[in-house]
Amino acid sequence: MQVSIRFATQDDAQEILEIYAPYVVSTSVTFETTVPRVYDFKRRIASIASNTPFLVCEANGKIAGFAYASAFGKNIAACAWNAYVYVYISNDYQRCNIASALYLAVLSLLKAQGYRKAIAMITASNSKSEAFHSAFGFRKVGTVEDIGFKLGSWHSVSIFEKSLTDSFEPPVTTKSASELDKSFCERNFKKAAKIIRLEH
């Protein structure tokens, strides 16, 4: 089977939404309650990808999962070196290491861009995601109790963080994803894709 990781484009919106929609409709993994329209999601991809990585994993030409980062301190200058991270995998490709591969790629790009921390906001009932992030080196730093109401219940959110650098030197201005060296990105994508196991 052919598998690869690459930057998402607006043309991927429909396939990405096919993965994302069940999370919106049937789970509290995301607090969105309405599935975005394809047009709106194309704009979302373009907006995110202009600054931070938005990646997809393709298996035999079909998108099997996606991950992206968004600026934590978009309007807060002092926090501009931190980013939220998200990952979603198709039900057909669970337990294939795709989430790990996408995170490896996203985090390596964020580090190269000059980001300091990656932050994951996880619905507290999602023990699978909490275990995944802990295994990936994220550290739980707090919980916001009963912050979201969805599917008839109140849900708390756990906050996980991962440092991307040990340096305490003054930061440099972050690069946009488009400013990263293309060969560097391709090497990281290929390296990350090697851990994917589609046969399980």
Salt bridges, closest charged atoms under 4 A:
ASP12 OD2 - ARG6 NH1 2.85
GLU32 OE2 - ARG44 NH1 2.79
ASP40 OD2 - ARG37 NE 2.77
GLU58 OE2 - ARG6 NH2 3.08
GLU161 OE2 - LYS117 NZ 3.35
GLU161 OE2 - ARG139 NH2 2.69
